Amino acid sequence: MEIRMWIAVAGIMFAAACALAQPQAATLYVATNGNDAWSGKLPEPNAEKRDGPLATIAKARDVVRQLKGSGALPKGATIQIKGGTYLLAEPITFTPQDSGDKEYPISYVAYPGETPILCGGRRIEGLQPEKGGIYSAMLPEVKEGKWYFRQLFVDGERQVRARYPNVDPSDPYRKGFLYVDKVVSGFGMGVGCIHNPGDWMEYDVTIPADGEYRCWIYYGALNKPHGNVDMAGRTVLSVDGGQPIPLMNLPDTGGWGEMKWSHSATLHLKGGAHILRWQNITGGGLNLDAFALTDDDSWKPVGAKLPQTAAGKHLVIIQAEDFQKSQSKQLAISGASGSKTQFYAKPRSVKSAWAKAPDAELHIFQSGSCRAFKEICSIVDINAETGLVNMGGKECVAPIGLGDRYFVENIREELDSPGEWYLDRQTGRLSYWPKRGFYEKSELIAPVLGRMIVFEGDGANKNPVSHIRLAGLAIQDTDYSPEDGCVGYGMGNDGVVFMQGAADCAVENCRFTNIGKYAVCLLKSEGVQIVSNEISHSAEGGVLLLDSARNTVSDNHIHHCGAVYKHIGGIVLQGKDAGENTISHNLIHDMSRYGISLKNAGLKNIIEYNEVRNTNTETYDTGGIEVTQQDRELRSGSVIRYNLVADTIGYSSKREEPVFMSWGIYLDSFAGGYTVTNNVTFRNSHGGVMLQGGKDNIVENNILVDSTIAQVYVNNFSNNSTGQVFERNLVSYSAPDAFLISAGRVDSGVIRADCNLYFLAGGGEIKVRGPGMASFADWQKKGLDANSAIADPGFVDPAKDDYRLKPDSPAFKLGFQPIPIEKIGRRAK
């Protein structure tokens, strides 16, 4: 007995001795009262102040490198970062040599119970009062060209660069803007639907010299099917209210969009300003692109590239859409939008001095014609009397359309409201008008960095940065750049945490706020866990996965993004290699554009259990969850399931149509092979689901409630759709003028629709919109919804957005299965 006990004790002692002999996992500490000359092995400085925590994360990384290089780190390391604010002067960069392994990762985490704040900016101190409540500080590094910033944060709140018009917090999307009053279009944009007798348009024209001017007209027409072969004599021009002059020689051109020039009249004109009126006298159609007046008899135009006139001769070009007044019930401006470098403001609504202000910027939102764009341009010249604005820098990606909103920013003379600031790059002076509540201990932070943490791996050559974990960090106060790729249809290309060639890393329980870029951007990375973070008040978006596969983005709270650029998303997957990702249990709301977007993404992605609300607050032609795919034959194999999508707004700059073209779940372009199932959508602009032009999409067992225009769209775009399925869905709405279904050319080969439950609350006719269709009966004549029903679905409490079904719901008789709504959204930690 004693021998056995002795052996057991000896065994325990031997095991303990072996354990002590083995190198253990390292723990290092970083603190604001640390010193990079210390070991980092103590969480607090010792009594002698000779050892204690390190001062920077970068130094902790270097110590880990040294331990790994010496073989003293076989079991990974944990770097615990104590609470306090760490001002970073440069990004923290991790390379493959900083990697951990699967069993023993390298973790950079918050010290238990504390929150370390990584700040990408610098405190502004030494503010001095000036006149009118303005304070200023001199920043030598700005004057020397070493520092420039586009954002300023005061006590944790983003401030406004001095601008005109001022921000209007009562309606920040529609008030506080100027609107394009007239486009400078050039050729390619014209006026149509002016075929009624009595239609007219008036133009202000300045003639350079007295003379006989030939009038050439650039037009398109196809009247033969309507009984006319020539519009000769059916339209007229008059000058300053004088005798109408018939326009001759206007035969059909071969098509309404096939533009040709015709010499149609000769006018005797005196030099100076005139009012020119075009009028349709007897009816018949012309699509007008432009008029040309010239006193050069030898001048003959062909197409939109015009020849020069002879020496001493004159040419006046009048774009048809540039009329000052018009009368027509059906007039339509169509074709290309305006110039990419010029537009007209309302006369005297802009100031010529803005063009002379150093570093002034014009922020233009091409939402009127291009749905989602926002670009930042310099200003070359402004004519305040005419309203003509000439922009500089790169030509805009998108043309400028009538009604597009804009404002000017970073102009000292517009520093006229509390919360505004201005930075003079030439003098280095920062000027700031504080809001109420500002006091001497208020903290001003100006960004120094855009990226703060960078992973530089090479996944293509199997040399990634791997098994590094970031957890519990607060990351804030960074800047954006016009080079971040958010202009045009670009979704962005950068992040505050930027991981290139990363594998099996993690970003967990971090808080990103007041940032300039996406919070996390992955490029060619895989196996990354982005979990339980909060991302808010970003100038761009939330999480961006570029050609990155098999990653997980879950349980994040992403909100109030798109403060500067609008074509962004809460979570974006982009590129053909962005496949097999799981996007789950995220709460996403208050986004300028998408909640979740897949842009020509890869295969077999899973989008599930996400709660997406109040999106597309400043853009349209969009979705709360959106897919864009250009390959007509690709079948994604991806799944969109168990999501709640509500209040997809769809901002439009057109005042008469304040919300426009937004859907809860939007399979755009040729998105095909998606399964959309067990989702709940409500209060979306144009519908709960949109099937644009893809193939073999399955939409089943969804609840779609109360969209404004229509509930379901089946467009069959480019006549490409086949094999679509819409079955066992529950569709309920209350707007009596709304359509149940809006469809393109459909039949049973395009879509199989059946066993659905439809309900128009309050009764009334159920309407369907599409070729040869006006009613639900017309829809059924296409061989669709033969076994579907119209009945009250029996929601538990629709007034409170509780769309669970009562046990006796008629939907169950059609095969509908209950949706576990209680499981949707972020899970408790």
Order of alpha helices (4+ residues) and beta strands (2+ residues): alpha-beta-alpha-beta-beta-beta-beta-beta-beta-beta-beta-alpha-beta-beta-beta-beta-beta-beta-beta-beta-beta-beta-beta-beta-beta-beta-beta-beta-beta-beta-beta-alpha-beta-beta-beta-beta-beta-beta-beta-beta-beta-beta-beta-beta-beta-beta-beta-beta-beta-beta-beta-beta-beta-beta-beta-beta-beta-beta-beta-beta-beta-beta-beta-beta-beta-beta-beta-beta-beta-beta-beta-beta-beta-beta-beta-alpha-beta-beta-beta
